[in-house]
Every structure is written in structure tokens, then in C-alpha cells.
Amino acid sequence: MPDCNRTYPCRIDVRLTEAERQALNEQALKRGISRQELLRARVLSEANQPAPVPEIKPVHYSKGRDVIDRAMDAVNRRYDIPHAQLEPLICTVICALNAKR
């Protein structure tokens, strides 16, 4: 296969029942990897070793305090609300906007 640009030049076919395939799909989904990667990891790992779980990368929603400060400045331009009451209100709104549904 000299003209092949595939990363993995060997192919192995596996026959599974639909229930087995679905179970593998669920396991791969829990680990955040494809079914193909799950099978490859299991075939190449030591006996009875689970497939590796990828590292969880944190998601950053804001660039820090500047988002809160800009929102507070914008609200203070229009409304006369004390700083001590305004900050928790704005933080609550920002968290609600960033929450996954």
C-alpha cells in the first residue's frame, strides 16, 4: 500500500451482535473516544486492562475578572445600584448564561 495515506495500514474485521456494538458505543461515549479508538486500545493493551480515559480539559468561560467589571460598569451607567448588591447579581447572570442546557 505505498500510495495509501492512511495512518493505520492494516485492517481487522470484527463481527458483533447489535447489542455488543451498542455496548461498545456506550463505553466509548463514556470515555469520550470513538468506538474504533476503544477497540484499538483494548486490542493493544495488557490483558484485563481497561481502555484509557482521556484527560479532562477544563473549559474557561471568561477571561477573568474583566467580564464582571465591564458588566458592572455598564449597569452603573444606567442604574444607581450599590456595588455590594450589584456584583452577586451580575455573577449570577453570567453563570446562568454560561450554564449548559
LUMFIVEX-77070 format. One record per residue (C-alpha): residue in three letters; z, x, y. Coordinates in steps of 0.02 Angstrom, whole numbers, padded with zeros to 5 digits, always signed. Each point is the difference from the previous one (the first is absolute). Example, Ala and Ser with C-alpha at 12.3 -4.5 7.8 and 13.67 -1.06 7.14 Angstrom:
2
ALA+00390+00615-00225 SER-00033+00069+00172 
END
This chain:
101
MET+00000+00000+00000 PRO-00046+00134+00129 ASP-00069-00128+00124 CYS+00154-00110-00013 ASN+00114-00004+00152 ARG+00144-00090-00089 THR+00172+00077+00009 TYR+00037-00039-00181 PRO-00152+00039-00109 CYS+00071-00069-00165 ARG+00014-00185-00035 ILE+00114-00080-00129 ASP-00018-00184-00044 VAL+00154-00100-00047 ARG-00001-00177-00069 LEU+00144-00111+00054 THR+00044-00182-00015 GLU+00003-00099+00161 ALA+00191-00006-00007 GLU+00011+00190-00020 ARG-00121+00025+00144 GLN+00101-00117+00111 ALA+00162+00092-00045 LEU-00080+00166+00048 ASN-00062-00076+00164 GLU+00177-00058+00042 GLN+00076+00169-00042 ALA-00129+00090+00105 LEU+00026-00120+00145 LYS+00189+00031-00004 ARG-00033+00187+00013 GLY-00130-00020+00136 ILE-00138+00082-00101 SER-00157-00062-00086 ARG-00002-00046-00184 GLN-00117+00146-00028 GLU+00125+00122+00077 LEU+00142-00076-00102 LEU-00096+00023-00164 ARG-00051+00177+00047 ALA+00181+00046+00040 ARG+00063-00073-00164 VAL-00132+00087-00105 LEU+00033+00168+00081 SER+00192-00011+00010 GLU+00129+00051-00129 ALA+00044-00125-00137 ASN+00103-00149+00062 GLN-00007+00056+00181 PRO-00035-00135+00128 ALA-00146+00016+00118 PRO+00051+00081+00164 VAL+00046-00110+00148 PRO-00081+00060+00161 GLU+00113+00046+00146 ILE+00035-00139+00121 LYS-00064+00042+00172 PRO+00095-00080+00144 VAL-00094-00112+00120 HIS+00037+00024+00184 TYR-00024-00152+00109 SER+00043+00074+00169 LYS-00011+00166+00086 GLY+00186-00006+00038 ARG+00101-00060+00145 ASP-00149-00010+00120 VAL-00056-00168-00072 ILE+00168-00079+00036 ASP+00008+00077+00174 ARG-00174-00062+00046 ALA+00041-00175-00060 MET+00163+00000+00098 ASP-00091+00058+00158 ALA-00129-00138-00020 VAL+00133-00135-00021 ASN+00106+00069+00144 ARG-00150-00013+00117 ARG-00004-00189-00025 TYR+00177-00051-00046 ASP+00174+00051+00056 ILE+00086+00026-00169 PRO+00141+00127-00022 HIS-00046+00156-00098 ALA+00138-00028-00129 GLN-00071-00171-00045 LEU-00183+00047+00011 GLU-00004+00148-00120 PRO+00058-00092-00158 LEU-00117-00143+00042 ILE-00150+00116+00014 CYS+00048+00095-00158 THR+00009-00164-00095 VAL-00172-00052+00062 ILE-00078+00169-00044 CYS+00076-00006-00175 ALA-00063-00177-00025 LEU-00176+00050+00054 ASN+00000+00149-00118 ALA+00070-00095-00150 LYS-00118-00020-00147 ARG-00037-00178-00047 
END
